[in-house]
Amino acid sequence: CFSQLAYFVSAFKMILPDTFTFAEYTRKGFFELVPLSMFNIALIYSLSKLTRFTESKVQVKWGHVNSIFITLFNLFLIASTLFKMIMYVSSYGLTPLRVYTTWFIILLAVLFLITLAKLFAYKVKAFKCFYISFIILFLGLNFIDTDKLIARYNIHQYTSGMVKELDYNLFYNLSDSAVPEVIKLLELNDPAINYEVNVFLNERKSNYSNRSWTNFNFSTHKAKKITN
């Protein structure tokens, strides 16, 4: 950790190291984080089990201190990875994969925060707390309308000048809940943008004509209504 301190800390300063692209920097951080988190959780659990079989207060104390250090170290890694993702998204926009990856990083943060609470207060029901947190986060992920959020964020980044190009191909992979956001681009009255949006809308209209009533959902109904 200390030998690569600049590598970790640069994420908090929103500075990309010279030898990385945004994608490489973010992916490296994520694929470092996941196996280390699994290993550290197993290590903390093993330490808690081992110290139960010793009568030495010194061993119990140092086992507890080591567990706290490992947990704090892992939270530092999680924060660094999350900031890397924020840098990546700020420069290239959102995609479904980036949303789900960010969600998973937040879930890991919750896991280690609960672990830290358990280390300071033994009465904390760690598994129960994590189970409830997982359910809340999972429901939140399902109810935020991810595709609409992606379209809205990427369009906002483009219209505000934060990014120079808009990935129109991404819209084709999103659900119909993104259609109302994409249509707003027509308000810019830019011929090039209007062409891309109209091609996208025509593709959606052709899909609507091939759908049966059994595929009905509210997002499709709304998108079909505003594209006619």
Secondary structure, DSSP 8 states (H G I E B T S, - for coil): -GGGHHHHHHHHTT---TT--HHHHHHHHHHHHHHHHHHHHHHHHHHHHHGGG---HHHHHHHHHHHHHHHHHHHHHHHHHHHHHHHHHHHH---HHHHHHHHHHHHHHHHHHHHHHHHH-TTS-HHHHHHHHHHHHHHHHHHS-HHHHHHHHHHHHHHTTSSS---HHHHHTS-GGGHHHHHGGGGG--HHHHHHHHHHHHHHHHHHHT--GGG--HHHHHHHHHH-
